[in-house]
């Protein structure tokens, strides 16, 4: 008679424990031990939340090297049906070997769940017939659980689900997250104490009225925004370190559709525009993707969404100052170019139309498409094509946490026909789909990889660009980590080429996420370890760092609505000298649009109490010594980077915190 010592670790999340009977089956290379009930003197308390319980399983002979285990539970008549969330199972064999089985899954009555030993294996290395069969069965079930759906033509595919509860248990919100999270405008309005204004369709008649509303909920940066929103230097700063650092690029020649009058430009000293072009001091933002987009109708009033061009100048004191704004793409007499020398409200309103265009572009392209929707594609393809025992699954699964449910809720409550974004944003309705389709067509692989993106936009030398500085450093840290992990499992390029699960993952992403558009530069297959490392680095960066950069500051810069109008309800001036403060107030969105927009931005940046910081892995998926050491080294580098950012921020008038690893979420979870 031989004995196996089985230790079961029940998770610490709320309601993780069970009062039901738990059974285990051990399967090894030399046989199996059929389902045994795990019983100890504590009875049902052995599987309470956070419990660690050890049991003895006996057999007549050893079953060899353990390959997998099966777990199931059965309800006792006196106890109600419940879920159980085991974290892991550890088995010590008679030979003295210890096997770790990562679980991290909800187990319900009537289902038998099979789990592999924690050592990661590619298909090539998984030589035992039982292991190969288990892989096939797991992926067969996953293909059924994670099916692709078309939300709208011309944008990335999404997971097929009828409602949040129809999502597989393993990807749903925890009880804590579900309890805390209420992604509705009403919840945000209540938190901001603005519920009574949600249906007020009146326009603002006094800027101080907006201030009184804004005072209900403020942050340090939103206070700074309120104080400085009219200033040119702050306007320019936001293109670098606001919530949309993706538009600005160095300009070496004026486009033909932007006929700036150099005589009206304000350049310090005796500088000419040509001289500043040559010195690399001129930058531009071009929102041509918004050209011709049909603007929304809100409160039965037509809204206005421009496609502006903005010229910016880096001054000798390293400030980025706007020097010219054209609000439509085609030059015309009724499309004047505005300059800082124009009247106060002509220039201020030109900047407001830019900020409104930037908000709509940022929300749909930079935020929704390039982080949320792509993260969902990466996650669904992973869950469909890569089994739990695969090293890629173990590496990426923490960066998919809550993404599928948060995206389902975004489609339901933000961008659906009755969603708050659809109802209250200038691009809501028909324009929304147009922008998303154009945005996907404009995505390139290089634009998703920050080192290439910064180089392509000519931004290597622009000063005070903290998004670039922090992003490049984090990219390098992630790349080094990913290279270490993947090189441990893929010794050469042939190993990559001969991994069909890996190849199916990237093919699915190319076809379902990028709609088979080869022009994006997204790989259709992997041929080298270096290609794989780069792509996985991009995936992790997109799902964590980039999402934090374009999400976390939304209320900071948009809570004070005049700085980031969600919509504008008068057209821009066609002649100069006709605007006033009253014109500005009439142009700003109505009260209900303002407060619903504020509520949405507040909710989009609200962190839950079960937030997992970037690089922290509460779930222990890797069991080998080298990957575990690489994870610790990765976390150590992130801690150092966090300290560097905090020290730098102490000397900044406007701290840049969005890419601080300790404040970034590990996944697209909000």
Secondary structure by P-SEA (a helix, b strand, c coil): cbbbbbbbbbbcccccccccbbbbbbbcccccccbbbbbccccccccccbbbbbbbbbcccccccccbbbbbbbbccccccbbbbbcbbbbbcccbbbbbbbbcccccccbbbbbcccccccccccccaaaaaaaaaaaaaaaaabbbbbcccccbbbbbccccccccccccccaaaaaaccccaaaaaaaaccccccccccccccaaaaaaaacccccaaaaaaaaccccaaaaaaaaccccccccbbbbcccccccccccccccccccccaaaaaaaccccccccccccccbbbbcccbbbbbbbbbbbbbbcccccccccbbbcccccccccccccccccaaaaaaaaaaaaaaaaaaaaccccccccaaaaaaaaaaaaaccccccaaaaaccccccaaaaaaaaaaccccccccccccccccccaaaaaaaaaaaaacccccccaaaaaaaacccccccaaaaaaaaaaaaaaaaaaaaaaaaccccaaaaaacaaaaaaaaaaaacccccccccccccccccaaaaaaaaaaaaaaacaaaaaaccccccccccccccccccccccccccccccaaaaaaacccaaaaaaaaaaaaaaacccccccccccccccccccaaaaaaaaaaaaaaaaaaaaaaaaaccccccccccccccccccccc
